Amino acid sequence: MQSTRVSFPDGSITGEGEVLLVDREASVVVVDATPFHPIDHTWPDQPGDSGTISAGAATARVAEAVMAAVSDEGALAVGTEIPVKRGAEGWTWLVGHRIEDAIPDEIAVGARATLAVDAGRRAALSRGHTACHLASLALDAALADLWRKEIATDPLGNPDFEGRANQSSRIHADGSVDEYRLGKSLRKAGFDSEGFAASLADREERINARLASWVGSAGASRIDVDGPSIIDRRTWRCELPEGAVGFLCGGTHVGSLDEFSSISVSLDLSDPQLLVMTTTATPAASDH
């Protein structure tokens, strides 16, 4: 068995393939190729796609696409049950389609299947993911003067607060919530947490001004892939007024920043040890 070939990086929402595996106990169907984006079991920031899978006259509802892996001995593991790291010897990596109800008999090993992703939900999650990345870059820029020591930089050359402090990221339709730990280790690394707390409203304003400028630039956004399988590396790239940015990302994204009417953030520092950044994307009128 080969790793699942995926077409979601180019924006595909429909596809066809051969059913390779049906696990009725786990309610999971694996097809050799799919347009479905699965939730990542190790960094579950973007939910998996939902939609339908059809074979013959039967159609089943896909509740969510998930990562799966099968051992050389034929044991299937799904999501957080996967016991090995990505790329481990003796395992093949797959996209599993978690079926909502009983799997119809027509959806069987060897059958030709037609797959269709819920287009509206995919578009909203893609906007949410792109907005999340842009917000993190704008956050890094807005906090750049608060570092007293040199640390690694982000794709725009600003100190990488995101990479250093982010402890969780959750993407949803047209937005995201990111949490950043502002503890001792960050202060030791040279970050002025007190200066940040004292200027929170100003920092939020700076972020939102930058995001408005980026949305207004209508820059192109895309995913570059190293290969067609689910375990090949994928890189999100975006054209911004300051230059092109890119970093490794397994999710889905918009094709252009003109798909947004606006992106804005709110910063919450109710707990001085924890910054919560809530990002809200408003789609352009044509995307409603």
Buried (B, 14 or more C-beta within 10 A) or exposed (E): EEBBBBBBBEBBBEBBBEBBBBBEEBBBBBBBBBBBBBBBBEEBBBBBBBBBBBBEEBBBBBBBBBBBBBBEEEEBBBBEEBEEEBEEEEBBBBBBBBBEEEBBEBBBEEBEBBBBBBEEBBBBBBBBBBBBBBBBBBBBBBBBEBBEEEBEEBBBEBBBBBBBBBEEBBBBBBBBBBBBBBEEEBEEBBBBBEEBEEBEEEBBEBBBEBBBEBBEBEBBBBBEBEEBBBBBEBBBBBBBEBEEBEBEBBBBBBBBBBBBBBBBBEBBBEEEEBBBBBBBBBBBEEBE
